[in-house]
Amino acid sequence: MTVEIIIIVCLILVGVALLLAEIFLLPGITVAGIAGGVMMVGSIVYAFYYVGPTTGYITIAANIVIGVGAFIFVIKSNALDHIALKTDIESVVEQPEIQKLSVGQKGIALSRLNPIGKVEFNDESTVEAKSVTGEFIDAGEWVEIVHIDKSSVLVKISATDQV
């Protein structure tokens, strides 16, 4: 009976460790997460089958308590601080073409704005623009600038077909 208890405890501990590695270290659903879940369920099945129902119910409770406890411990500890990315990206891509544009200026869509695409203004400035309403604008349609930010241009379909 002692060997069965040791096997159950090992299955629980390895299963919890693999699930924690899956959650905090490995992106997506990988073999570690699946193996961890299988080991935790396997510890319950093993306890019911080889030891008895009382040990099986205790194993269910132990899986829950140890799993939640380990999760909370990892969250509260400083372990994640050592691997977490702490830098902020504050740089911006300079777009001098946008600085030449003004609200109300008209241009022609070079590609379909779906809702973002390329628009040409004054036969010289080609910028990436976004439809202000989110509607699709086909290539070749005339558009008008509604709003300009540092890095984006919002346009709508122009009421007139001339620049």
N, C-alpha and C positions, 0 to 999 in steps of 0.2 A: 504494500500500500504506500510506503514511503517513496518508492520509485515513481509511482503514478503521480503523486503530489508534486514531486520535483519536475516531472515532465510537464504537468499543467502550469506550474509557475514559470518555467522556462518559455513555454509557448506564449503565455500572457506577456511576459516581459519583452521577448523578441518581437512579438506582434505590435505592442505599443511603441517600441523603439522604431520599427519600420514605418508605422503610421505617422509618427512625429517627424521622421525624416521626410516622408512624402509631403506632409503639410508645410513644413518650414524650409526644407532644403531643395527638394526636387520639384521642378515645375511640371504641371499636368498630371495625368494619371499614369503612373509607371508601375513597374513590376514590384517595387517596394511597397506601395500602397495596397496593391492586390494581395501580395504575400502577407502583409501585416494583418489585413482583414481576415484572410484565410486562417492564419495562425490563431487569431483570437477566437474565431468561430470554432476552429479545430480544438482549442482547449476546452470549450464548453461541451462539444460532442464527446471528446475523450473522457471528460469527467463524468458525464451521464452514463456512457457506455461501460467504462472500466471500473468506476468507483461507486457510483450510485446517484440517486436523485438529489439527495441533500448536498453532496459535493458539487453536483451540477448547478444547483441554484446558487450556492456560494461562489462558484466560478463565474456565473453571470454577474453577480454583484461585484466581484473582484475586478472583472473586466471593466465594468462601468466606473468604479471608484478609481482604479489605477489609471485608466485612460483619461478621465476628466482631470484627475489630480496631476498627472504628468503634463497635460496640455496647459493647465493653469500655471504650473511651475515654470514651464518654458516661457510662457508669455510674461510672467512677472520677473523672471530672472534677467540678468544682463547678457545672457548667452547670445541673443539675437543682435545685440548692439555691436558685437565684434564682426558680424558678417553683413550688416545692413549698409546700404549705400546712403551716405549722408551729405552728398554734395548737391547743390542747387545749380541748375543751368540758368544763367542770367543773360547769356548772349543772344543777340538778335541778328537775323540775316538782313543786311542792308539791301533795300530794293529802291534804287534811285528812280526807276521808271514810275513807281507809285507817287513819288513826290512831285512829278511833273503834271499829274492829273488833277482835275478839280470836279467837284460835285456838279452834276448837270451835263457834263461832257458826254458825247455820244460816240459809240464805236460799234464794231461789228464782231459777232461771235465767230471765232475761227474754228472752235470745236463745240460740241454739244455741252451746254452747262447742265450738269446732271448731279447735283446742282452746282458743281464747280467745273470750270473749263477755261480755255484761253480766249481772251478778247483783245482785239487790236484797236487802238485809238490813234487818230491822226496819221495813219499809214506808217507809223514808226514805233510806237510803244506797244509791245505785246506783254500783257500781264495776265496772271491767273485771277479770275473773278468768280464771285459766288452770287447765285440768284438770291435776292433778298427775301423772296417768299418761299424759296425752296422748290419752286416749279422748274420743270425742265425747259430749257431754251435751246432750240435747234441751231446748228451751225448756219451762218449766213443771216441770222436775224439781227436787227439793230437793237442795241441796248443803251441804257442811260445810267450813269453813275448816280447812286442814291447816297452812299456813305463811303468814306475812305478812312481806314485805320492805318497804323504804322506798317502793317504787313498784309492787309487784305482790302479788297475792293468789292463792295456790294452793288449789284446792278439789277435793273428791272427791264422788261421789254419796253422799248421806246415807242411812244405814240406816233411819232413821225419816222419815216424811213430815210431821213437825210441827216448828214452830219452838220 
